[in-house]
Structures are given as structure tokens and as C-alpha cells.
């Protein structure tokens, strides 16, 4: 209906819409309900002659609202259906369904199949023949078939794991269309241009002429693809491609050979990005285990990137014979080698020491490749080990230099002449030589020969019959620059120049990096037997091992998969589907997309065609939506009428409390509760951290809480008057709910018989104490202690406190010793009185110091602040002041200065929690100054 | 019945609040009390002196000592001046009776949105405060049909108690009774009753020649008529309902009718030499109290005038 995917089951009922104008008129004349107002002088109004009462008109928008609701009801009655089952067109011509079945179609395969199914079903009702054309099979003949056969053929389709070339199918389509004549065409496109998309669109337009074409496109999320996995020095990166735009995020998973996950990396697309990077920040050993990267939730072969040993980073040991050169590290051969190898390998340098030690160390580490830069003589037993290591697959690369030129050993591929050869020197006629060729069968085959590399010194090989075969690179005069030789499973190679700039400028060129990469590629990633592939000839072919299907799952290789050369680096094709090839222990990975491949959205604008989307959803009955919307509108109408008539006001006046509760509940249910809680927490945090505050635990006993609050206020005032601490108002906290970390000191009054706090709170208190907070427990009942030696521990408050502390990790306690730093942090105190003087104050036991020095110290601090202080003197009671500044509670002792001392005790405790054992050091200041003076 | 209960509950709340507020008000008027005392002492020879000797506080005369009297009555100071013995006599004082009628009918519970308190609350505040002031000045205060005149210092409590335990109908106007000729009557009401009823009540109250004041306490909304749209007006005492299609067009007529009503009342009071004033609840209660107090002082001095007004002109 008019381009909208909307249809009605009972369109005749829409005639009911005609009645709306009548409804309009009716609604206009009906007056609203009057507001009812109590008005005492109403009797005066009786005397006012009633005027001409014109009916008050309903506001037009209210009428419109009601009409809208009525129209919605009529629409709902007509049975609207969204996404109805639509036939492609009404014709009797056969239907040709072109079906994209490359990897890019795999991600929403069932949607495409369902769309095709629907097309087939519609064609079936019209008794039309169907031709199903999967665009991946250019060689298949296109035939017309009945709907049943088409359905079977459709079921047999599976997405191909490689990139399909739609253009190749055009010839078959052309043939079929010429044979069939009139035909209707539907193209179930995946919307991805993987190469020759434009050609196909142009060719298709020419082929079909003016036959009707429907392109199904969109309606599903566009596919994602992975390319160009790279195991860089610090992390493994892979590019994620897409065709659509908009902000998107996702994750790439890394799996090892046994398909167990190794890591995940997130990627995110900016609004316009077509490609982005995902990076795995993992240790190199783990990264080397990655064999498969895939995009989570994306089921297609294109979203899988398989990695083989070429992606593994090898650890390469470098031993330099010239240890003295470390004086100029930027000119040393190790510097050039390290820089050249770093992009694709992990370089390990030998520790300081002799080259022999370095080699031994690397052999012990079982490194797959060792580079010896100008190492001369090698001890015979070490040479044996090196030879054995090479036999097992080790790759030894040597660089020439003054020491090598003088030495003689068999760890070089060719026999060397004694002494080097100098070119371009003052005593020679020859000019520095340029690099001429790379051997076609050597590892450097294909590397571009640089024009600017010159060699001024080299070591020369003894010419013999096999020199040419061992020579991988040679200079213009035919002398070898790099020679190499396979020995056992390993390899020995020699660069006839030094690895620094003295003999040639090769180490400065990009070719050097490329050459080293080729050499490194020939090494295994460990030196274990069999791991190395250096011995394999390049022309060898490898058979398929595991092959990806279109959805990106591994399966056995299909019959059509053919072996491929071991150096195959291209994208997968139908002959070589993506997967692993070759031996199970060192397979070769072939990916759906080559690293340079990019995908784009398919542009079909030039085709004259109807466009349809994959209707992602079933046909949806809209009646429920319409009716509930109408209901909501009626509800809104009722509320508006109530407001207009003053009903809400009356409701609020008469039933204020219930109405408020109802409204409150409404708002409470509407407003997101967590955010409120968050803001409350934030407020608390802001309040607690904007100023230093003393805190107390709210006991729930109103008397105790108010006294404690007044007490801490009094102490805060005292501190502000006497010390530098100007704290904010004290805060009452609930240890179960509030964050404790903001407070240096928490005062915890014990109410006898109070229930133990919940375990959560205990845990938080425990953490608070462990992290450096101090809790001051006050049982406030020293005066109730029964007489006797152990009386103080028998009070009900102590019993309750013991109950609370039973599940806390409390350190060993002792009464405050005379020399404890707590007695000296601000005032010099003997004891800590509160309202009572008899109670004992307990702190964490200080470590005993038995040596004489400490015995003389006037103060001991221990290492930290005691996490717990227990008293029973009711400190807060002594501190408590009324708003008018008078003391709230009397003190018991006879000493008139007891209250003053209680405040001083409070000041000392607060200073102790804030400054720690600082005063313990400070008391030595006179002695230190005196000592300095002498 | 439910509405009745609702009103009773509302009244109880109003009484409780008025109790506190009126004390504050009375306490906030010490200057007024002082002023009143000063006037009382200087102008009218004490509190309504009976111009004869008796029990009192103020000096009345010295008379010769008559033998047989207790010797302690002798005023030795005066007697020392000559050869006779004198007795110091004080003036016999009797207090004035003031009847205060606070209207507690349902219509008084009205409070529009702009008003801070209902008419009932304002009425009670003023009544309590006035009673407190009068009692402090030595007067006797009573509520017609509810509380006999008393000089108790805790007059506010007494009045509140009497009201709380009153289970009679809440009338708009005081029940028909005849106060003594020298008594003063103060009627605090909204006077929305028809003029005929007011006239009858007034005739009864002034039957013995007693004087008094009528105070019409109104809500600001009752003066400005701030209504618009389709409104159904309900008389709270059940005298009927009227629907205005466009209330805003009634405002003019209502104002005219209100003025007429007040003119009628004023005509009645002028005839009887009573005072009539209006007071809107958006004005300060102290204003009305000051006016009433002043009016009573004036009335006692005999220089009564009907031109004194307080509050916004009606």
C-alpha cells in the first residue's frame, strides 16, 4: 500500500473514517464538566440574574485528540498488517531468482533463504516455474523447475567460503534469458562489492533488458570482514572491514589450534570509518599460539582470519663478536640487526660476556635462529652443539667482519678465503660494487634489487663448482654477497659483509630488512625437531587439511579443494577454499580475503529495478498497537478533562495524602531508581571529601546518636579553636551502606544489647581498618563496671563490643602505654578521660623493642596507626555541647579540668589518626638539633 | 454526617492552631496593652470605676476613722498630719463584660489558594487574642450560648475547651440573647446570611441598649471573585448550588451585589450606633485586633464614631 509494507484484512471498514466529521461536530458542542467550587457567598450569586449561557466550546486540540483516538480504533478494526506477504508481481512469466552465495551472504543466510522461500511460495500459488541461480556457480546450467524442486535446490545451497565473482555467471544468465523469453527476475543481493561489482551491475542491466527486476537488499546488518592480521612487535593487529556506516563496536576473538579462546579485542567504527583495527595486547608466546581470529557473532568465512607460522614471531638471538663496540651503541652491528629484525621478530641480545657464553645461552633457550655478527673463533665443543642444533632445524646466520675474516671454521656455507677484500680503497683500482642479482631459486627471489647499495669490503669465497648454487645474492662482479646452505633440517647462511656500516651500506637499506625477513621465514619457531620447514623446497605443494565452510566453521576438505603450492599467499578461490593446508604440525593458512582486499557497498543505482528489503520480521498484526495507542489517548483525554474541570485540584485537596502517595509511587516507578541511588552516593562522597570530617556510626538509638553528634561537633569546635584542623560537621554513617574510606576516624558508640551489624558491614569495617582507618569504640559505661580486677570487661557494653569484634580481625591490644605516641600527638597526656575517668583505653600492641636505645626513647609509634581504639569513658558524652555552647552532660570525676582533658584526649586521638607516628619522631627533635650543633 | 464530622475535625485543628497563634499575637502586642493601660489609668480613672468606695486598687478618698473598725485600716501616714485618724478608701471596681462571638459555621472553613489561613482560623485567632487582651485589662469575656463571662487568666484555654466540647449546631450568627446594657458585643463572622437574618440578630443583641461591633471576615477570593470558565458554585452550608457558564462575566455583578450587602449591614449598624468593619484574611490579624481594641476604648470614652474603619475598604 503506497510503498508502505502495510495491508488491511478488512479494508471496507476504513469507510468508517467518513464518520469522523460528524464526530467532530458532536464533540464540539458537548460542554465539559464544570469545576465544582465551594464558595461561601453563593447566596449572593443567587441574586445575580442568570445570563445567556453560551455552551463553552471544547478546545480544538482536545477534539482533535479524541478524533485521532477514534480514527485509530477504526484503523485497528480494519485489521492492519505490517510486512504482509507480498508477491513479486502479478504475472505468469517464470521467475528467476539470482542468489548471492559468497561468504558475504553467510552472515544472514537464513534471512535470505526465507526471502527466497517466500518468493518460491508466491510463485507456486501463481503456478509459475522457477529458476534458481546461485551466483557462485558460473558453470551450472540454468533450468526452469517447479516450486517443489526449487525448494529442494534452495535447501541445498550453502554459502561459499570464498569471494564469488558474479560477473562470470552473467553468460549463463544471458543464455537462459534468451532461451526463455519473458521472465521476471529477483536478485537476492548481499549488498557487498568484493571487486567487480560495477561490471556485474552494468552487465546485468544489459543482459536483462527491460524485464522486471527486483533487488532484495538491506534490512539486515551489513557483513564484517577480517583482513591483514599482523603480529607486530607489541601486539597482534587485524583490520575489520565493513560496508555500511555509523558507529559500531564489536569484539574479535583469538583462538588457538584446539579452538580454545586465547583473548578478545574490541574494535569500534567511527561514523564514517570503513575499516578499523583490533589489537590483541598479549605476550608473544600466547600470540604465537593464535591460529584463528574471528569476529564474535559474525558467521561468515570472511570474518575469520587463519594464521599459520608465518604470523608467528620468532625469537632470534644476536651475538656480536665485537663487545668493545658497545662504547658506540648506535654504530654497533647489533643496533642495525635489532632495528631490522624488530618489525617481525623478537630480538634477544646476548648478555654481556664472551660470544661463547652468548651462544651457549641461546642454545639453552632453544631459539630457532641465531645471528652471529662477526664472531670469529668458536670453541670446538660449542661448534659441535651448534652443528647438532642446525641439524635439528636451527638457522644460523653469520655476518662477516674483521674477526671472521681471520678465523676458520666450518659453520659457514662456503669455504672462505683468508682475509677480506677491499674495494674502492686508495690502493685498489676497483670501485665499490653494487648489488646485482638475487638467486632465482634462493630465498630472496622476487626481492627488488636496490640500486643504491654499495659494498666496499667483503670476505670472498673460494670459487668452486657449487658456489653458484649456494649463492643467494651476488654483486655485479659475480662474487657472492650472501651464501646459504641447508644442513640437515637447518640452515647456515653467511652475509659476506659486516652487519654495520663499515663494509657496506646494506644494513641501512630497506632491502636488508626484507632479506632478513625471508631468512627468518625459513626458520621454525622453536628448534624442536620437525618444527622447522627450512628444508622444504619452495615448489612443493600441500594438500588441504581443514577447510572453512561459508559460515566460517572448519570441516573436512571437500572433493573440489585442490592442493596448492606451499608459498601460496593469495586469497582463497573455489579451487583453493580457505583453510589449513599441508601437514598438521605446520600447516599453511589460506584466507578468504588477502590482506590487501577491501570490501565496498554494492551500488545498484544504475539498474532500473524495484528495491525490496529482506523483511527481517514476520508479518505483524498492528491491531494491538493501534488499540493500545487509542486507549492511551483516551486516558490522556480523561486526564485533560479532569485538569480542565479542576478535578485534579479537588482530588489533591480532598484526598491529598493518598493522591500524593499515588503520584509519588508513579514518579518513583518512572524515575530510574539506580541513578537516584548513585546521585545520593555521589552527594555523600562529595560531602565527605570536600572537607575533613569526623564520622560516627549511627546506632539507631536516638538519644545516643544525638549525644554523639553533639559530642563530635563539640570536638570539631575544640579542634578548630586549638589546632590547625578545621573539620566540617560530623557525619553519621551506616557501615553497611556508606563508603568509609573518606574518614580518618570513626567513632562507634556501643549500645548495650544492640544487635551485631550484618556481615557486609563487618567486612567493610574490616577493610577500612586494614586500609589505615581507625575505629574508636566507646562502650560508655566505665561507671557501670562492677568492682574487681576484671570488672571493666564485664559491663554490658563490653559484652556487646566483644560480640561485634568476634568476627573482626582485631590485632593484639594493650592499654595505652605511657610512651605511646598517642599520649604525645598534640597535648602531653597521662590518660584519656571522658565523662568517666576509670575506664581503660586500649590500642594495638606496639612491637616490643628491647634494645637499650629504644628504651630511652620518650615515645614509640609503631609502624602505623592503631586501627582500633577501645575506651569506656564516654568521650562523646564529655565533648557534647548544646547549641548554646554549654556542656550537655555532667562529668563524674572531681577534677574540674576533666572536661578539658577529655577534649585534649579527643584532640590527641584525632591528631594521631591524621599524622600517624610522626610525633614519635618529632620528640627526638631537640636531641637531633643538639647533636647537629656539636 | 460525614461532612459534619469533617467540619468538626477541621474546627478542632483550627482551634489548636489559633490557640498558639493568638497567644503569639497577644504577646506581640505588649505596646498595645501598655497603651491601653495608659489610657485606662489616665483617661478613665481606672478600670470602669464605680465612683464609690469598695474593693479595688486605686485610691478613692480618705474618711474619718469610725470607732469599732479594725485598727489596721488606719492610714497612719495621713493621720499623722493632723489630730484625726483617717482611713484610706479605694474605689470599688467592677469589670466590664464583653461578649465575643466567633462564627464557626462550615462556610468559615473556606480558604482560597491565595489565603494563608481559613476564615475560621483568623476568626479564632482574633477572638482568642482579643479575649486575652481584655482579660488582661480586667474585663470579663464570654461567648454567647457557650461560655459564661469570666475573668480567668487562662481565658484562651477556657474558650478553646468550651469550643472543643461544644456539640451544638454551628450557627453563623449568635443565638438570640440579650446582653446587659453595659455589655459590649463583638460578632466575628462572614455575614453571608441574608440581610433579614442579620437584621433580626442585631435587633436582639441591641435590645437592651448594649453596644457592639460587627466584623465581617472574608477571604480575598470572596472579594475579588477570581474565577473563570465553567464553574459550579456550592454553598458550603447546604443552601444550594449555582452553575456559571462563564464565571468571569459574573465578577462585575458579584462585586456590585457584595457592596450592596455591606451597605445594608452598615445601614443597620449605623442606626444602632454599632461599629461595622470588614477584614480580609490576607491582611494582618494584628491590624484588626488593634482596630477592635481602639474601638472599644473609644466606645468606653463615649466619643463613638462610625467612621473608623480598618482593613481594605469594601
HADDOCK unambig.tbl for C-alpha pairs under 7 A between the chains (distance, minus, plus):
assign (segid A and resid 34 and name CA) (segid B and resid 230 and name CA) 4.83 0.50 0.50
assign (segid A and resid 34 and name CA) (segid B and resid 231 and name CA) 4.92 0.50 0.50
assign (segid A and resid 34 and name CA) (segid B and resid 232 and name CA) 5.86 0.50 0.50
assign (segid A and resid 35 and name CA) (segid B and resid 230 and name CA) 6.29 0.50 0.50
assign (segid A and resid 35 and name CA) (segid B and resid 231 and name CA) 4.64 0.50 0.50
assign (segid A and resid 35 and name CA) (segid B and resid 232 and name CA) 5.74 0.50 0.50
assign (segid A and resid 36 and name CA) (segid B and resid 231 and name CA) 5.91 0.50 0.50
assign (segid A and resid 36 and name CA) (segid B and resid 232 and name CA) 4.65 0.50 0.50
assign (segid A and resid 36 and name CA) (segid B and resid 233 and name CA) 6.15 0.50 0.50
assign (segid A and resid 37 and name CA) (segid B and resid 231 and name CA) 6.84 0.50 0.50
assign (segid A and resid 37 and name CA) (segid B and resid 232 and name CA) 5.98 0.50 0.50
assign (segid A and resid 37 and name CA) (segid B and resid 233 and name CA) 5.10 0.50 0.50
assign (segid A and resid 37 and name CA) (segid B and resid 234 and name CA) 6.00 0.50 0.50
assign (segid A and resid 38 and name CA) (segid B and resid 233 and name CA) 5.78 0.50 0.50
assign (segid A and resid 38 and name CA) (segid B and resid 234 and name CA) 4.62 0.50 0.50
assign (segid A and resid 38 and name CA) (segid B and resid 235 and name CA) 6.06 0.50 0.50
assign (segid A and resid 38 and name CA) (segid B and resid 236 and name CA) 5.97 0.50 0.50
assign (segid A and resid 39 and name CA) (segid B and resid 233 and name CA) 5.75 0.50 0.50
assign (segid A and resid 39 and name CA) (segid B and resid 234 and name CA) 5.65 0.50 0.50
assign (segid A and resid 39 and name CA) (segid B and resid 235 and name CA) 5.64 0.50 0.50
assign (segid A and resid 39 and name CA) (segid B and resid 236 and name CA) 6.80 0.50 0.50
assign (segid A and resid 40 and name CA) (segid B and resid 107 and name CA) 5.18 0.50 0.50
assign (segid A and resid 40 and name CA) (segid B and resid 235 and name CA) 5.30 0.50 0.50
assign (segid A and resid 40 and name CA) (segid B and resid 236 and name CA) 5.98 0.50 0.50
assign (segid A and resid 41 and name CA) (segid B and resid 192 and name CA) 5.69 0.50 0.50
assign (segid A and resid 42 and name CA) (segid B and resid 233 and name CA) 6.40 0.50 0.50
assign (segid A and resid 42 and name CA) (segid B and resid 234 and name CA) 6.56 0.50 0.50
assign (segid A and resid 42 and name CA) (segid B and resid 235 and name CA) 5.31 0.50 0.50
assign (segid A and resid 44 and name CA) (segid B and resid 257 and name CA) 6.74 0.50 0.50
assign (segid A and resid 45 and name CA) (segid B and resid 254 and name CA) 6.62 0.50 0.50
assign (segid A and resid 48 and name CA) (segid B and resid 253 and name CA) 6.59 0.50 0.50
assign (segid A and resid 53 and name CA) (segid B and resid 245 and name CA) 5.77 0.50 0.50
